[in-house]
Amino acid sequence: MRTPLKISAAVAAATLALTTLTACGGGSAAAGSDDNNGKIKIMVGGLDKVIYLPARLTQQLGYFEDEGLHVTLLTEPAGVQATTSLVSGDVQGVVGFYDHTLDLQVKGKQVESVVQFAHAPGEVEVVSNKAAGGLTSPKDFKGKKLGVTGLGSSTDFLTKYLAVKNGVQTNEFTPVAVGAGQTFLSALQQGSIQGGMTTDPTVAQIVNKNLGKVLVDMRTPEGSRKALGGPYPSSSLYMNTDWVNSHKETVQKLARAFVKTLTWMSTHTAEQIAAKMPADYAQGGKKLYAQAIKDTLPMFTKDGVMPADGPATVERVLKSFNPNLKNATVDLKKTYTTEFVKK
């Protein structure tokens, strides 16, 4: 099994520039037929985030190679940046939140989820210990600076929904792009944000270092229903629909590899999963990293299939605050496909 080097965001950008011509022949050329020799580039909205763990785990388990695929995993700190890479044709797929497919459709871009990793967001709204007295629920968002991975990201979307649902308008608080991991921790510690939305392993580190506490927990289907009113399909592999339709054999191989991983995850412990991941992902230590995986595992599907009522929940959430979607007609059936995972 080959263990690829972790690619930083900066190196990822350089890699994209260098490999676009050799690996995929550019965005338009690759779309012509299914003859790209199994070379695929996938941008992940944070490779070391537990919510996107199936991407690297599939590589670690050797399932891409088993399918004859040569997959390069690249990383960006936020899903919105990963989406930009897909639309521009620099990558063939994104591991990011399903909600971007709806947002892109109303902007005239046809993108679809082909493997649905999760039926809950895996996101957590945290509050710093210093601000905890005046920030006890989303009703207290007014006047606060709240961290998100990036403006226009899914953490930004969900923060806005929690605000609107609890009577706070989106212009009454300030979203601050702080990424995840150490940059989020620093922002919380220094008081440049009073709270924010993030994922594991960042959540585990915040609690372990006593920097803050959990305000809203959406790592489980139950937590998703309580906060959002239903299942919220999140982490997924999504791709340009035109590319999917012209590369069905390759997409089928990707789907098979990812579903094998999801099945493997459902039959192994958090400690066993953590042991397969790169050592530098466990920045808070092996024990804490395994706990972060354990806390987030309930969000994942076992078969990669979109939950039946999930897309409608996402549409309702986005329409509650997003002016682009509020009065737009979204064809939900075009935002995902189960053709490949059901095979």
Secondary structure in CASP SS format (residue, H / E / C, confidence):
PFRMAT SS
TARGET T0000
AUTHOR 0000-0000-0000
METHOD secondary structure of the structure
MODEL  1
M C 1.00
R C 1.00
T C 1.00
P C 1.00
L C 1.00
K C 1.00
I C 1.00
S C 1.00
A H 1.00
A H 1.00
V H 1.00
A H 1.00
A H 1.00
A H 1.00
T H 1.00
L H 1.00
A H 1.00
L H 1.00
T H 1.00
T H 1.00
L H 1.00
T H 1.00
A H 1.00
C H 1.00
G C 1.00
G H 1.00
G H 1.00
S H 1.00
A H 1.00
A H 1.00
A C 1.00
G C 1.00
S C 1.00
D C 1.00
D C 1.00
N C 1.00
N C 1.00
G C 1.00
K E 1.00
I E 1.00
K E 1.00
I E 1.00
M E 1.00
V E 1.00
G C 1.00
G C 1.00
L C 1.00
D C 1.00
K C 1.00
V H 1.00
I H 1.00
Y H 1.00
L H 1.00
P H 1.00
A H 1.00
R H 1.00
L H 1.00
T H 1.00
Q H 1.00
Q H 1.00
L C 1.00
G C 1.00
Y H 1.00
F H 1.00
E H 1.00
D H 1.00
E C 1.00
G C 1.00
L C 1.00
H E 1.00
V E 1.00
T E 1.00
L E 1.00
L E 1.00
T E 1.00
E C 1.00
P C 1.00
A C 1.00
G H 1.00
V H 1.00
Q H 1.00
A H 1.00
T H 1.00
T H 1.00
S H 1.00
L H 1.00
V H 1.00
S C 1.00
G C 1.00
D C 1.00
V C 1.00
Q C 1.00
G E 1.00
V E 1.00
V E 1.00
G E 1.00
F E 1.00
Y C 1.00
D H 1.00
H H 1.00
T H 1.00
L H 1.00
D H 1.00
L H 1.00
Q H 1.00
V C 1.00
K C 1.00
G C 1.00
K C 1.00
Q C 1.00
V E 1.00
E E 1.00
S E 1.00
V E 1.00
V E 1.00
Q E 1.00
F C 1.00
A E 1.00
H C 1.00
A C 1.00
P C 1.00
G C 1.00
E E 1.00
V E 1.00
E E 1.00
V E 1.00
V E 1.00
S E 1.00
N C 1.00
K C 1.00
A C 1.00
A C 1.00
G C 1.00
G C 1.00
L C 1.00
T C 1.00
S C 1.00
P H 1.00
K H 1.00
D H 1.00
F C 1.00
K C 1.00
G C 1.00
K C 1.00
K E 1.00
L E 1.00
G E 1.00
V E 1.00
T C 1.00
G C 1.00
L C 1.00
G C 1.00
S C 1.00
S H 1.00
T H 1.00
D H 1.00
F H 1.00
L H 1.00
T H 1.00
K H 1.00
Y H 1.00
L H 1.00
A H 1.00
V H 1.00
K H 1.00
N C 1.00
G C 1.00
V C 1.00
Q C 1.00
T H 1.00
N H 1.00
E H 1.00
F C 1.00
T E 1.00
P E 1.00
V E 1.00
A E 1.00
V C 1.00
G C 1.00
A C 1.00
G C 1.00
Q H 1.00
T H 1.00
F H 1.00
L H 1.00
S H 1.00
A H 1.00
L H 1.00
Q H 1.00
Q H 1.00
G C 1.00
S C 1.00
I C 1.00
Q C 1.00
G E 1.00
G E 1.00
M E 1.00
T E 1.00
T C 1.00
D C 1.00
P C 1.00
T H 1.00
V H 1.00
A H 1.00
Q H 1.00
I H 1.00
V H 1.00
N H 1.00
K C 1.00
N C 1.00
L C 1.00
G E 1.00
K E 1.00
V E 1.00
L E 1.00
V E 1.00
D E 1.00
M E 1.00
R C 1.00
T C 1.00
P H 1.00
E H 1.00
G H 1.00
S H 1.00
R H 1.00
K H 1.00
A H 1.00
L H 1.00
G C 1.00
G C 1.00
P C 1.00
Y C 1.00
P C 1.00
S C 1.00
S E 1.00
S E 1.00
L E 1.00
Y E 1.00
M E 1.00
N E 1.00
T H 1.00
D H 1.00
W H 1.00
V H 1.00
N H 1.00
S H 1.00
H C 1.00
K H 1.00
E H 1.00
T H 1.00
V H 1.00
Q H 1.00
K H 1.00
L H 1.00
A H 1.00
R H 1.00
A H 1.00
F H 1.00
V H 1.00
K H 1.00
T H 1.00
L H 1.00
T H 1.00
W H 1.00
M H 1.00
S H 1.00
T C 1.00
H C 1.00
T C 1.00
A H 1.00
E H 1.00
Q H 1.00
I H 1.00
A H 1.00
A H 1.00
K H 1.00
M C 1.00
P C 1.00
A H 1.00
D H 1.00
Y H 1.00
A C 1.00
Q C 1.00
G C 1.00
G C 1.00
K H 1.00
K H 1.00
L H 1.00
Y H 1.00
A H 1.00
Q H 1.00
A H 1.00
I H 1.00
K H 1.00
D H 1.00
T H 1.00
L H 1.00
P H 1.00
M H 1.00
F E 1.00
T C 1.00
K C 1.00
D C 1.00
G C 1.00
V C 1.00
M C 1.00
P C 1.00
A C 1.00
D C 1.00
G H 1.00
P H 1.00
A H 1.00
T H 1.00
V H 1.00
E H 1.00
R H 1.00
V H 1.00
L H 1.00
K H 1.00
S C 1.00
F C 1.00
N C 1.00
P H 1.00
N H 1.00
L H 1.00
K H 1.00
N C 1.00
A C 1.00
T C 1.00
V C 1.00
D C 1.00
L H 1.00
K H 1.00
K H 1.00
T C 1.00
Y E 1.00
T C 1.00
T C 1.00
E C 1.00
F C 1.00
V C 1.00
K C 1.00
K C 1.00
END
